Amino acid sequence: MENTSQSSKLRWYNIALLAFTVVWGFTNVVNNFANQGLTVVFSWILIMFLYFIPYTLMVGQLGSAFQNSGAGVSSWINELLGSKWAYLAAWTYWVVHVPYLAQKPQIIMISLSWLFRGNGTFVNDTKPIVVQLLSLVLFLGFVWLATKGLNALKKLGNIAGILLLIMSFLFIILGISAPFILHTRVATPNMGNLHDYIPKFSFQYLTTLSMLIFAVGGCEKISPYVNKTHNASREFPKGMLVLAIIVALSAILGSIGMGIVINAHHIPNDLMSNGAYEAFQILGRYYHVGNLFMWIFAITNTLGSATALAVSIDAPLRMLLDEADERFIPKVLLKKNRHGVFINGYKMVTVLVSILIIVPALGIKGMSNLYNWLLNLNSICMPMRYLWVFLAYIMLVKYMDKYKSDYVFVKSKPVGYAFGIWTFVFTAFACIMGMVPKANMAAFGTSSWWFQIAMNVITPIILIALGLILPAIARRTNKISN
């Protein structure tokens, strides 16, 4: 029985592959190439060594120390800091999905446009308010769908996720080999010039850091697997290091591949929204298969985004409300319908996402600018949840003697504090810098530029403030006696 148990445990290569599917995607390459061009190659190397590897190994220790904590980060915070902080962590993890949900309908429509029209004119030619109204209708449709069960859609999403990973590697292999095999022209002149890969550490560069962090975040989702790993103290960190190597290679080679098919010195404004499709369309022309690669990517991206939208309406809300403490959550939000859905929670999601879909379209000119802004807002808000991971690690270091674990990142408390504080401060700094629009006023127009920066500042403040207000409402409506 012991041998059977050991053989069923995960090995380092299982951990690396599992984590890779959670963390990485081809759009991470496209979005950061759009922000930085070829200099992103150097940025990827820095972010991997200074941020991503420590981040993953901290998660390993947290997962090992709290192996029976099913709720992840909020459970860690509850153990280390108490229920009030745990509620705020759970709220943060839920509420940062609001901008994510607001953009998914856009991505689905863009994918369908490329699939049926074969170009990106939908983004360039359609008025933002029209697109956002269609996005709202699509979102409301998925809210209804989420109340009816998601099993079939989840299976399609799993298939789409695997295909998207395959397409990412296919792009790297075919893109980099095209000039050597097919003798195609490289889109970026003088790609061998090392000077083009070294970023200028200017204010403008610092505003792009949040997108890099957004790209490599999320590995805490694999924390439950630490103690399901064979010889966790050795194989889990080995798996994480292999993950970092695979992600780094994918990011670097993918960025070089983008430079081969897209001119890094003249990056179009719509590259974030249309770049992945354009890249696969160009590869299709290189290899004489027409739009085949682009069609496959568009289909898989549509399925993957649809699944992510439906699941993300329900799953994060369940994490917040399933084991809700009535001292912090009003009972009205805990009401379920006959399908077991938190119906009033869904209404709250619908209101917040609907506002974030419609209001920006009133002040941001151009659909490409609107898409880029909403993606950037995601890069500001999503990393806010990682702050709780680093805070949990700092507190775990403080109480290291109390909370033992099979795997320990660093044994020295001062070094542990240094890693925890560094990653926390760097994440917060990147989020704040990300609030500044990536282009200057001339590119957006003065009113649109200021509207964007105002929304970037106000939106996360409002989303977090709502979490601070709910406990006060709960105290008044739940009639809790002290």
C-alpha positions in Angstrom: 0.0 0.0 0.0 2.8 2.4 0.8 4.4 1.9 -2.6 1.1 2.5 -4.3 0.6 5.7 -2.4 4.1 6.9 -3.3 3.6 6.0 -7.0 0.4 8.0 -7.1 2.1 11.2 -5.9 3.1 14.0 -8.3 6.7 14.3 -9.5 8.6 17.5 -10.2 7.7 17.3 -14.0 4.0 17.0 -13.1 4.2 20.1 -10.9 6.1 22.0 -13.6 3.5 21.2 -16.3 0.5 21.8 -14.0 1.8 25.2 -12.9 2.7 26.1 -16.5 -0.9 25.6 -17.7 -2.1 27.8 -14.8 0.4 30.6 -15.2 1.2 31.0 -18.9 -0.4 31.9 -22.2 0.5 33.2 -25.6 -1.3 36.5 -25.0 1.3 37.3 -22.2 3.9 37.4 -24.9 1.9 39.6 -27.3 0.8 42.1 -24.6 4.2 42.7 -23.2 5.8 42.8 -26.7 3.2 45.5 -27.5 4.3 47.5 -24.4 8.1 47.1 -24.8 9.1 45.7 -28.2 12.3 43.7 -28.1 13.4 45.2 -24.8 10.9 42.9 -23.2 13.4 40.0 -23.7 15.7 41.6 -21.1 12.7 42.4 -18.9 11.6 38.8 -18.9 15.0 37.7 -17.6 14.9 40.2 -14.8 11.3 39.4 -13.8 12.0 35.7 -13.7 15.1 35.9 -11.4 14.1 38.8 -9.2 10.3 38.1 -8.8 8.9 34.9 -10.3 11.2 32.3 -8.8 11.0 33.7 -5.3 7.2 34.1 -5.7 6.7 30.4 -6.7 9.0 29.1 -3.9 7.2 31.2 -1.3 3.9 29.7 -2.4 5.5 26.3 -2.0 6.3 26.9 1.6 2.8 28.4 2.3 1.1 25.4 0.7 3.2 23.0 2.6 2.6 24.7 6.0 -1.1 24.9 5.5 -1.8 21.7 3.6 -5.3 21.2 5.0 -6.4 24.8 4.2 -8.8 24.4 1.3 -9.5 28.1 0.6 -5.9 29.0 -0.3 -4.7 32.5 0.4 -7.7 33.5 2.6 -7.1 30.4 4.8 -3.4 31.3 5.2 -4.3 34.8 6.2 -7.0 33.5 8.6 -4.4 31.3 10.3 -1.7 34.0 10.5 -3.7 37.2 11.0 -7.3 36.4 11.9 -10.7 36.4 10.4 -11.0 40.1 9.6 -7.9 40.1 7.4 -9.0 36.8 5.9 -12.2 38.4 4.8 -10.3 41.3 3.2 -8.1 38.8 1.4 -11.1 36.8 0.1 -12.8 40.0 -1.0 -9.7 41.2 -2.8 -9.4 37.8 -4.6 -13.0 38.1 -5.7 -13.3 41.8 -6.6 -10.2 41.9 -8.8 -12.1 39.7 -11.2 -14.5 42.5 -12.1 -12.3 44.1 -14.7 -11.4 40.6 -15.9 -15.1 39.8 -16.5 -15.6 43.2 -18.1 -13.0 42.4 -20.8 -13.8 38.8 -21.6 -16.8 39.7 -23.8 -14.5 42.0 -25.9 -12.0 39.1 -26.4 -14.8 36.8 -27.5 -16.1 39.3 -30.1 -12.6 40.0 -31.4 -12.0 36.2 -31.8 -15.2 35.7 -33.6 -14.5 38.7 -35.9 -11.2 37.2 -36.9 -12.8 33.8 -37.3 -15.6 35.0 -39.6 -14.1 38.1 -41.2 -10.4 37.2 -41.2 -9.2 40.7 -40.1 -9.2 43.1 -37.1 -11.4 45.8 -38.6 -14.0 45.1 -35.9 -11.8 46.7 -33.3 -10.6 49.5 -35.6 -13.9 50.5 -37.2 -16.5 50.0 -34.5 -17.5 52.7 -32.1 -16.6 51.9 -28.5 -20.1 52.4 -27.2 -21.5 50.0 -29.7 -18.9 47.3 -28.8 -19.5 47.8 -25.1 -23.3 47.5 -25.5 -22.7 44.3 -27.3 -20.3 43.2 -24.6 -22.9 43.9 -22.0 -25.5 41.8 -23.8 -22.9 39.0 -24.1 -22.0 39.3 -20.5 -25.6 39.1 -19.3 -26.0 36.0 -21.5 -23.1 34.3 -19.7 -24.5 35.4 -16.3 -27.7 33.5 -17.2 -25.7 30.5 -18.5 -23.6 30.4 -15.3 -26.9 29.8 -13.3 -27.6 26.6 -15.4 -24.5 24.5 -14.8 -21.1 24.6 -16.5 -19.9 21.0 -16.8 -20.0 20.8 -20.6 -18.4 24.2 -21.0 -15.7 23.3 -18.5 -14.7 20.3 -20.6 -14.6 22.4 -23.7 -12.5 24.9 -21.8 -10.0 22.3 -20.8 -9.6 21.2 -24.4 -9.2 24.8 -25.5 -6.6 25.5 -22.8 -4.4 22.6 -24.0 -4.8 23.7 -27.6 -3.8 27.2 -26.7 -0.6 25.9 -25.1 0.1 23.9 -28.2 -0.4 26.9 -30.4 2.0 28.9 -28.2 4.8 26.4 -28.8 3.8 26.1 -32.5 4.2 29.8 -32.9 7.7 29.8 -31.3 8.9 26.8 -33.4 7.4 28.0 -36.8 8.1 31.7 -36.2 11.8 31.4 -35.3 12.5 28.8 -37.9 10.7 30.6 -40.8 13.7 32.8 -41.8 16.0 29.8 -41.8 13.8 27.2 -43.5 11.7 29.4 -45.8 14.1 32.4 -46.1 11.3 34.8 -45.2 12.1 38.5 -44.5 12.5 39.4 -40.8 10.0 42.2 -40.0 12.2 43.9 -37.4 15.4 45.3 -39.0 18.8 44.4 -37.4 17.4 42.0 -34.8 21.0 41.0 -34.0 21.7 44.4 -32.5 22.0 43.8 -28.7 21.4 47.4 -28.0 17.7 47.0 -29.1 17.2 44.4 -26.3 18.3 46.6 -23.4 15.5 48.8 -22.0 15.9 52.4 -20.9 14.8 52.4 -17.2 12.7 55.5 -17.7 9.4 56.5 -16.2 7.6 55.2 -19.3 9.3 51.8 -18.8 8.2 51.6 -15.2 4.6 52.0 -16.2 4.8 48.7 -18.1 6.0 46.6 -15.1 2.4 45.8 -13.9 1.8 43.9 -17.2 4.8 41.7 -16.6 3.7 40.9 -13.1 0.1 40.2 -14.4 1.7 37.8 -16.9 3.6 35.6 -14.4 1.1 35.7 -11.4 -1.3 33.1 -10.2 1.0 30.2 -9.2 -0.6 30.2 -5.7 -3.4 28.2 -7.4 -1.1 25.1 -7.3 -0.4 25.4 -3.6 -2.8 22.5 -2.7 -0.5 20.2 -4.7 2.7 20.8 -2.6 1.8 18.0 -0.1 0.7 15.7 -3.0 4.2 15.8 -4.3 6.7 13.0 -3.9 9.6 14.2 -1.6 8.1 17.7 -1.6 11.1 19.3 0.0 13.2 18.5 -3.0 10.9 17.9 -5.9 8.5 20.8 -5.5 11.2 23.5 -5.7 12.8 21.5 -8.6 9.4 21.6 -10.4 9.1 25.4 -9.7 12.6 26.0 -11.1 11.7 24.0 -14.2 8.5 26.0 -14.5 10.5 29.2 -14.3 12.9 28.0 -17.1 10.0 26.9 -19.3 8.1 30.2 -18.8 11.3 32.2 -19.4 12.1 30.3 -22.6 8.5 30.7 -23.8 8.6 34.4 -23.0 12.0 35.1 -24.6 11.6 32.9 -27.7 8.0 34.0 -28.1 9.1 37.7 -28.0 11.8 37.0 -30.5 9.3 35.2 -32.7 7.0 38.3 -32.5 9.9 40.4 -33.6 10.4 38.2 -36.6 6.8 38.6 -37.8 6.0 42.1 -36.4 8.2 45.2 -36.7 9.3 46.0 -33.1 10.2 49.5 -34.1 6.7 50.3 -35.4 4.2 48.5 -33.1 0.6 49.2 -34.1 -1.8 50.6 -31.5 -4.1 47.6 -31.9 -1.4 44.9 -31.3 -2.8 43.9 -27.9 -6.2 43.2 -29.3 -5.3 41.9 -32.8 -1.6 41.0 -32.5 -2.0 37.2 -31.8 -4.3 36.7 -34.7 -2.1 38.8 -37.0 1.0 36.8 -36.0 -0.7 33.4 -36.7 -2.1 34.8 -40.0 1.4 35.8 -41.1 2.7 32.4 -40.2 -0.1 30.8 -42.3 1.1 32.9 -45.3 4.7 31.8 -44.7 3.9 28.1 -44.6 1.2 28.3 -47.4 -1.7 27.2 -45.3 -3.7 30.4 -45.6 -5.6 31.4 -42.4 -5.5 27.9 -40.9 -3.3 28.8 -37.9 -5.3 31.9 -37.3 -8.7 30.1 -37.4 -7.5 27.4 -35.0 -6.2 30.1 -32.6 -9.5 32.1 -32.9 -11.6 29.0 -32.2 -9.6 27.9 -29.2 -9.4 31.5 -27.9 -13.2 31.8 -28.2 -13.8 28.6 -26.3 -11.2 29.4 -23.7 -12.5 32.9 -23.1 -16.1 31.8 -23.0 -15.2 29.1 -20.4 -13.2 31.6 -18.4 -16.0 34.1 -18.4 -18.7 31.7 -17.3 -16.5 30.0 -14.6 -15.1 33.3 -13.3 -18.7 34.7 -12.8 -19.3 31.8 -10.4 -16.1 30.3 -8.9 -14.5 33.4 -7.3 -17.9 34.4 -5.9 -18.3 30.9 -4.3 -14.8 31.3 -2.8 -16.0 34.5 -1.1 -19.5 33.3 0.0 -19.4 29.6 0.5 -17.8 29.8 4.0 -18.8 33.4 4.6 -18.5 34.8 8.1 -21.8 36.6 8.8 -19.9 39.3 10.7 -18.5 40.6 7.4 -21.0 39.4 4.7 -24.6 40.6 4.7 -27.0 37.6 4.8 -28.8 39.0 1.7 -25.8 38.1 -0.4 -26.0 34.5 0.8 -29.4 33.8 -0.7 -29.4 30.8 -3.1 -31.8 29.9 -5.9 -33.0 26.4 -6.6 -29.8 25.7 -8.6 -27.6 26.5 -5.6 -26.5 29.8 -7.1 -25.9 32.9 -4.9 -28.5 34.9 -6.8 -28.0 38.2 -5.0 -24.2 37.8 -5.3 -24.7 37.4 -9.1 -26.7 40.6 -9.1 -23.8 42.4 -7.3 -21.4 41.0 -9.9 -23.7 42.1 -12.7 -24.0 45.7 -11.5 -20.3 46.2 -11.0 -19.3 44.6 -14.3 -22.0 46.4 -16.2 -20.8 49.8 -14.9 -17.2 48.9 -15.8 -18.3 47.9 -19.3 -20.3 51.0 -20.1 -18.8 54.0 -18.3 -15.3 53.8 -19.9 -16.8 53.8 -23.4 -18.2 57.3 -22.6 -14.8 58.8 -22.1 -12.2 56.8 -24.0 -11.9 57.4 -27.8 -11.2 54.5 -30.1 -11.9 50.8 -29.6 -8.2 50.0 -29.5 -7.6 52.5 -26.8 -10.5 51.1 -24.8 -9.3 47.5 -25.2 -5.8 48.5 -24.2 -7.0 50.5 -21.2 -9.2 47.7 -19.9 -6.3 45.2 -20.2 -4.1 47.6 -18.4 -6.7 48.0 -15.6 -6.5 44.2 -15.2 -2.8 44.5 -14.9 -3.3 47.0 -12.1 -6.0 45.1 -10.2 -5.2 41.5 -10.6 -1.7 41.7 -8.9 -3.3 43.3 -5.9 -4.3 39.8 -4.8 -0.7 38.7 -4.9 0.0 41.2 -2.1 -1.8 38.9 0.2 0.4 36.0 -0.8 3.5 38.0 0.2 1.9 39.3 3.4 1.1 35.7 4.3 4.7 34.7 3.6 6.1 37.5 5.8 3.9 36.4 8.7 4.8 32.7 8.1 8.5 33.7 8.5 7.6 35.5 11.7 5.9 32.3 13.1 8.2 29.8 11.4 8.8 27.9 14.6 5.1 27.4 15.1 4.1 26.4 11.5 6.4 23.6 10.3 6.4 22.5 6.7 8.0 19.7 4.6 9.4 22.4 2.3 11.1 25.6 3.4 12.1 28.3 0.9 14.8 29.9 3.1 15.7 29.0 6.7 17.0 32.4 7.7 14.3 34.7 9.1 16.1 37.9 7.9 16.5 36.6 4.4 12.9 35.4 4.4 11.7 38.8 5.5 13.8 40.4 2.8 12.2 38.2 0.1 8.7 38.8 1.4 9.1 42.6 1.7 10.8 42.9 -1.7 8.0 41.1 -3.6 5.3 42.9 -1.7 6.8 46.4 -2.3 7.7 45.6 -5.9 4.1 44.4 -6.7 2.6 47.5 -5.0 5.0 49.8 -6.9 4.2 48.1 -10.2 0.4 48.5 -9.6 0.8 52.2 -8.8 3.0 52.9 -11.8 0.6 50.9 -14.0 -2.0 53.5 -13.3 -0.3 55.9 -15.7 -1.4 55.5 -19.4 1.3 53.9 -21.5 1.1 56.6 -24.3 1.4 60.3 -23.9 -1.5 62.8 -24.1 -1.0 63.5 -27.8 -1.7 59.8 -28.6 -5.0 59.7 -26.7 -6.1 63.3 -26.6 -5.9 65.3 -23.3 -9.4 64.6 -22.1 -9.2 60.8 -22.9 -5.7 60.6 -21.2 -7.0 62.2 -18.0 -10.1 60.1 -18.1 -8.0 56.9 -18.2 -5.7 57.9 -15.4 -8.8 58.9 -13.3 -10.5 55.5 -13.9 -7.2 53.7 -13.2 -7.0 55.3 -9.8 -10.7 55.4 -8.9 -11.6 51.9 -9.9 -9.4 49.9 -7.6 -10.1 52.3 -4.7 -13.9 51.8 -5.2 -13.6 48.0 -5.5 -11.6 47.7 -2.3 -13.7 50.3 -0.5 -16.8 48.2 -1.2 -15.2 45.4 0.8 -14.7 47.7 3.7 -18.3 48.8 3.6 -19.9 45.3 3.5 -19.0 44.5 7.2 -20.7 47.7 8.3 -23.8 46.7 6.4 -23.6 43.1 7.8 -23.5 44.5 11.4 -26.7 46.4 10.8 -28.6 43.9 8.8 -27.5 40.5 10.2 -28.4 41.6 13.8 -25.2 40.0 15.3 -24.9 40.4 19.0 -21.5 41.2 20.4 
